[in-house]
Amino acid sequence: MAEIDRVFLKNREWASACLREDPNYFTRLAEQQAPKYLWIGCSDSRVPANQIVGMAPGELFVHRNIANLVIHTDLNCLSVLQYAVDVLGVEHVVVCGHYGCGGVRAAMGHDECGLVDNWLRNIKEVYAKNATDLDAMNERDRLVRLCELNVIEQVQNLAKTKTVQHAWDRGQKLSLHGWIYDIGDGLIRDLGVRTDDRSGVPSIYHVYENPQAQEPLPIKVA
């Protein structure tokens, strides 16, 4: 059997097992999804979101990318965020990194990796903001701490988005969380950066929805 065919075999085995346990499983799942959580995690194959939190399909809305970044120019991530908050009405947005992250490790170095270097620069900027503390650590502790600082930075980036701030303005229940997963023991740790409103967001990032159309900004031609 070709290796790729094993994927289809495993799929059929999984579907059959679900139906044996609950004959209406897929019928019910197809009707709707009503997750309370949006998970923004790393693409690392060792960090399967649903499995490590013990949630079934339909309970967790998921977006994954290299090193679990939330970047203001990433329309993919921002579109997922808007759909999760505005349409699905999730109550929690979780950024979950993991120790030993390859993207974070690469960002700590100086080797050219290819196109991904443009993506990893966002982590380098996190390093630069915390260089004094990080440079004083050994390499192992530095990687551990940068993985944590990267998660904290992404939670802050979430709080700066229009989608999140508009949800808070209309009184929607929405909390942001920063967690980190240890592949070595399978446990998630809360980094203690929960955010429930814009009070901790620097005022320059505050966005207020204006229902009236605004005049376009004047453009001066030299």
C-alpha positions in Angstrom: 0.0 0.0 0.0 1.3 3.4 -0.9 2.1 5.7 2.0 -0.5 8.3 0.9 -3.2 5.6 0.7 -2.7 4.9 4.4 -4.1 8.4 5.2 -7.4 7.4 3.5 -7.4 4.1 5.4 -6.9 5.8 8.7 -9.7 8.3 7.8 -12.2 5.4 7.2 -11.1 3.7 10.4 -11.7 6.9 12.4 -15.1 7.6 10.8 -16.2 4.1 11.5 -15.1 4.3 15.1 -17.0 7.6 15.5 -20.2 6.0 14.1 -19.9 3.0 16.3 -19.8 5.2 19.3 -22.5 7.6 18.1 -24.5 6.8 15.0 -25.6 10.5 14.7 -22.2 11.9 15.2 -21.6 13.3 11.7 -25.2 14.3 11.2 -25.1 16.4 14.3 -21.7 17.8 13.5 -22.8 18.8 10.0 -25.7 20.9 11.3 -23.6 23.6 13.0 -20.5 24.6 14.9 -20.7 26.6 18.1 -17.2 26.8 19.5 -16.4 29.0 22.5 -12.7 29.1 21.8 -10.5 30.3 19.0 -7.1 28.7 19.1 -4.1 30.5 17.5 -1.3 28.0 17.6 1.9 26.9 15.9 1.9 24.8 12.7 4.2 22.3 14.4 2.8 18.8 13.8 3.5 17.8 17.5 1.0 20.4 18.7 -2.5 19.1 17.6 -4.9 21.7 19.1 -8.0 19.6 19.7 -6.1 16.7 21.1 -4.0 18.4 23.7 -7.1 20.2 25.2 -9.3 17.2 24.9 -11.9 18.8 22.7 -14.0 17.2 20.0 -14.5 18.6 16.5 -16.8 21.6 16.6 -15.6 22.8 20.0 -12.5 24.6 19.0 -12.0 27.0 16.1 -8.4 26.8 15.0 -5.8 29.0 13.2 -2.2 27.8 13.0 0.9 29.3 11.5 4.7 29.2 12.0 5.4 30.3 15.6 1.8 31.3 16.4 2.0 34.9 15.3 -0.7 37.6 15.1 0.5 40.2 12.6 -1.5 43.2 11.6 -0.8 42.6 7.9 -1.8 38.9 7.9 -5.2 38.8 6.3 -5.5 35.1 6.9 -5.2 35.3 10.6 -7.3 38.5 10.8 -10.1 37.0 8.7 -10.2 33.9 11.0 -10.3 36.2 14.0 -13.2 38.3 12.6 -15.2 35.2 11.7 -14.6 33.6 15.1 -15.6 36.7 17.0 -18.3 38.4 14.9 -20.0 35.3 13.4 -19.3 32.4 15.8 -19.3 34.5 18.9 -16.4 32.8 20.6 -15.8 33.9 24.2 -12.1 33.1 24.4 -9.2 33.7 22.0 -6.1 31.7 23.0 -2.6 32.2 21.7 -0.8 29.0 22.5 2.9 28.7 21.8 5.2 25.8 22.7 8.6 25.3 24.1 11.3 24.4 21.7 9.5 26.1 18.8 11.6 25.9 15.6 10.5 29.2 14.4 11.5 31.0 17.5 14.9 29.1 17.5 15.5 30.2 13.9 14.6 33.8 14.8 17.3 33.7 17.5 20.0 32.9 14.9 21.6 34.7 11.9 21.4 32.0 9.2 19.3 32.7 6.1 16.3 30.4 6.0 14.5 31.6 2.9 11.1 33.3 2.5 10.3 32.5 6.1 12.9 35.1 7.2 10.4 37.8 6.5 7.9 36.1 8.8 10.4 35.4 11.6 11.5 39.0 11.7 8.5 39.7 13.9 10.0 37.4 16.5 13.4 39.1 16.1 11.6 42.4 17.1 10.3 40.7 20.2 13.9 39.7 21.0 15.1 43.2 20.4 12.6 44.6 22.8 13.8 42.2 25.5 17.5 41.9 24.5 18.9 43.0 27.8 17.3 40.2 29.7 17.6 37.6 27.0 21.3 38.2 26.3 22.1 37.5 30.0 20.7 34.0 29.7 22.3 30.8 28.5 21.0 29.5 25.1 18.5 27.0 26.6 16.9 29.5 28.9 16.9 32.1 26.2 14.9 29.9 23.9 12.4 29.0 26.7 11.9 32.7 27.6 11.6 33.9 24.0 8.9 31.3 23.3 7.0 32.8 26.3 7.7 36.4 25.3 6.5 35.7 21.8 3.1 34.5 23.1 2.8 37.5 25.3 3.5 39.8 22.3 0.8 38.1 20.2 -1.8 38.5 22.9 -1.0 42.2 22.9 -1.3 42.3 19.1 -4.7 40.7 19.4 -5.9 43.4 21.7 -4.8 46.1 19.2 -7.1 44.7 16.5 -10.4 46.3 15.4 -12.3 43.1 15.7 -11.4 42.6 19.3 -11.9 46.2 20.4 -15.3 46.5 18.6 -16.4 43.3 20.4 -15.5 44.9 23.7 -17.3 48.1 22.8 -20.5 46.3 22.1 -20.3 44.5 25.4 -19.5 41.1 23.9 -17.9 38.7 26.3 -14.4 38.1 25.0 -11.2 37.3 26.8 -7.7 36.9 25.3 -5.3 34.4 26.8 -1.6 33.5 26.4 -0.7 29.8 27.0 2.3 27.7 26.3 2.5 23.9 25.7 5.4 21.7 26.8 5.9 18.9 24.3 8.0 17.1 26.9 5.2 16.5 29.4 2.0 17.3 27.4 0.9 20.0 29.7 -0.3 23.6 29.0 0.8 26.4 31.2 -1.0 29.7 31.6 1.4 32.7 31.2 -1.0 35.0 33.1 -1.6 37.6 30.4 -5.4 37.4 30.2 -7.0 40.5 28.7 -10.7 41.4 28.9 -10.7 45.0 27.8 -8.6 47.7 26.2 -7.4 49.2 29.4 -3.9 47.7 29.0 -3.7 48.7 25.3 -1.7 51.9 24.7 -4.1 54.7 23.6 -2.5 55.1 20.2 -3.9 51.7 19.3 -7.4 52.4 20.4 -10.0 52.0 17.7 -13.6 53.3 18.0 -16.2 52.4 15.5 -17.7 55.5 13.8 -21.1 54.8 12.2 -20.9 58.0 10.1 -18.9 58.1 7.0 -15.8 60.1 7.4 -14.2 62.5 4.9 -11.1 61.1 3.3 -7.8 62.4 4.6 -6.5 65.2 2.5 -3.6 64.3 0.2 -1.0 66.9 -0.5 0.7 66.8 -3.8 4.2 68.2 -3.8 
